[in-house]
Amino acid sequence: MTLLFSAARFLSMKKRFLFTPGPTPLPERVMEALGRPIINHRSQDFKDLLGKVRDQLKKVFQTKNEVIILTTSGTGAMEGALSSSLKKTDRVLVVNAGKFGERFEKLSKALGLETDVIQIEWGKSVTPAQIEAKLDKKYAALCIQASETSTGTLHPIEAISKVLQKKSPETLLIVDGITAVGAMNIPADEWKIDILISGSQKAFMLPPGLAFASISEKALEKMKSSDIPKFYLDFQREHKSILENQTAFTPAISLVVALHEALTMLLDEGLPLVFSRHEKLAESSRAALKALGLTLASEAPSVACTAAFLPNSINGKTFLKNIRDKYGFTIAGGQDEWEGKAIRLSHLGYYTAFDLMNAIAAMGRELNREGIKSDTAKALSVFMDTYDL
């Protein structure tokens, strides 16, 4: 009886693993930084810290321009990018290829902007030709995701930027890089991105609560004539403050302290190696999921997360609940029309090959429990061969 009781207690002590494309796992040194004594945000200590973070962010965003820090979610930065840089009479072009493209559309319309939409089937990316075909009209801004997290899909930002520079150089290129910056090569200056947005809970390996935005000189100039009401999400105000190593309002101080540690980790590893690591994890995860018998959902898969469809006989919600409750793995499901049909396996931020292999093993085990013949050993072997372990 005692032995059985002890075994039951042992089995109930599950370790939890997070495989969602935000929030993502935290490195130990980041967690340690979060626990340090709080400092005053108007002190010289904080100014010195923010000066270091300011320089680090420029390197990660690959820009000579300033990167502002907002205490908000990525959605707050998306809204601020529009309200800070546009006028009430402006027309905006939005690429809607998933849940977060839809969010740009909703934000634009909520601000009263005339909004044209390029509607793209989920799992597909927009083409430069589709963008070019819309540029017979004059647009103040083009809003697009670099990595559409809801479908695990990349958009060809560099090629789209070249089309804009050729056909409509006055149009601002506003890019949601929330699951792209820090995971893939997206050089803000080289690709002439006017506002590039990201968030703390993705490749930056932090809890939610901070958003970042690099701002080009062209965008700054546009902001001078913006007449959309704004206060807290005023990019001009934040830009003026960051020049003095400050934020306009009280920031999430502990998150900024931890941000310095996370950025140091990324820059010590070196951006080329960071990007290569994400590419290898993504490629290996895609190969392993296919070996399990799943169908990849994206025609242009992202390095942030892999979306895949489950067999039709499986209830996706129940499948993911079982993996969470039995094995301790939290994996994201599909959204909207993909809800209950797809999984989204994150490989964004603080992950190793062995982390992903554990998640794949759990999925293989549960597929077999659901009556789907799935060769888990083969999938793990494929992962290792692809990753070259």
C-alpha positions, 0 to 999 in steps of 0.5 A: 500500500505504501509503495503504491501510494508513493508511486501515485504521488510520484506520477502526480508530480508532473513537470510542465513544458511550454511549446506555445509560440508565446509565451515561450520558456524562460532561461535560468539567467532571465528568471534570476534577473526577474527576481532582483531587487527593484530599482527606481525607473528615474534613477541613474542606475535605470538610465545606465541600464536602458542605455545598454538595452537601447544599443542591444535592441538596435543590434537585434533589430539590425538598425541605426534608428531608435527602438522604443520600449512600450509596457504593453503587448504586441497588439499595443505596439501594432495600434501605436504604430498606426495611431502615431504615424497616420492621419485620419484621412489616410488609406491603409493597405492590410494583408490579412492571411490569418488571425494577426493580419485580421488584427491589423485590419480591425485596428485600422478600421477601429481608428477610422482609417480607410482600409483596403484588404488583401485577403489570403487563404490561411496557410498561404503567403502573399506574393509581391505581385499581389501587393504591386497590383494594389498600388494603383491607389495611394496608400499611407501605409502597408501593414503586414506580418513577417511571421503569421503566428496563427498559421505558422507562415512567412511573408516575403518582406524583403521582396515586398519592400522592393516593390514598395520602393519601386512603385510607392516609396512614400508608403510606410512599411509597417511590419508585425515581427512579433514572432520574427525578430530574434528568430529570423533575419529581418534587417530593419534598415536593409529591408527599409522597414519603417516600423518593425514591431516585436514582443517580449514573450517570443524570441526575446525569452521573457514574460509578456509585458513589453513591446518594441518598435524600431522607427525609421526617419521616414516614419518619424517625419510622418508622425509630425503630421499625425492627427489621430488621438493618442496618449499612452501609445504615442511613439513620438513621445517614446522616441523623445524619451529613449534618446535620453535613456528613459521611457515616457511612462513607468515601465515594467522595470523588472522586465527591462532588467531581464531584457538586458540578460536576454539580449546579452544571450542572443548577442553572445551567441551571435545573430547568424547562429541564433537564426541558424538554430531556429531554422534547424529546429523548424526544419527538423520539427516539420520533418518529424511531424510529417513522419508522424503522419501529420499534414503541414498546414503552411505552404511557406512555413515559419521558423517560429512555429510549425502548424500541422493538421491532425487526422480528421478522426481526432478532436484537436482540443481533446488531443492537446488536453490529453498531452497537457494532462498526461505528459505535461506538454502545453502545445498550441492549437489552431484558431478560428477555422482551424480550431480543433483541427490543427496544432502549432508546435513552437520552436521559438526562443529558448528551445533545444533539439531534445525539448522538441523531441520530447514533445514529438514523442508525446504526440506520437504516443497520443496519436497511437492511443487515439487509434492512429498508427504512428511510428514515433521512433521513426519520427524521432530518428527523422528529427535527429537525422535532419538536425544532424544530432 
